[in-house]
Amino acid sequence: MWAGALWCHQMPARSPHFFGAQFPLCWRCTGIALGALALFAWLVATKRLPTLAVSLLLALPLPLDVLHALATGGEGDNARRLLTGLLWGCFATAAALRLLTRLGARRTPSAAREV
């Protein structure tokens, strides 16, 4: 539990329970972790990142869900938290990797000229 507490609120009502024991991550953080793992599996299988536009579009539900929860007083269901976490974990990570790749590609030619 202490490791999960470094980045997750671990609220019991928003966390999965297995055999009576609370999981160290809430549903959303569990989804984010599983989504990042799914992206890793996708990269191993295809060796390709999803496009930036697709990644940004499919990562959008999580911030919208958070804004919706803030507007309605935090109410929501755990299935939606898990789904938006999965999408964010996979596609926000893919978007970040895509942007870092572009940034690295822009820096490489100028660095080569300076040497």
Phi, psi and omega in degrees: 000326184295324180292318178295330181291347179294332181223359183236142180288337177056036177296128184303323181291339182250016182239144175290152177235133179239121180053039177084355180255136180286135175291148185288354178235147175289175181300318182293314180294325175299316177298318179298315179296316179293325177295318177295322176295321177296320177297318178301314178298319178299316181294321178296319184285320188250339183060027180222141173273149170298156180297159181296318181297315179296317181298314180295319180296317183279346174275343184298328182302328182294308178298326177294322178294319178296315178298320178297318179296320178295321181289332183256011178085023175086003180283147179172175180248156185290331177296319178293321177299316179296314181296313180293327175295318177301313180297315180296313182302320180280306192271331173290324176295318178297319179296317179297317178296319178297316179292320176295323177297316178296319179297317178295323179292327179287327183279331185298311181297320181291324178293324180292325180290328182287336184278000000 
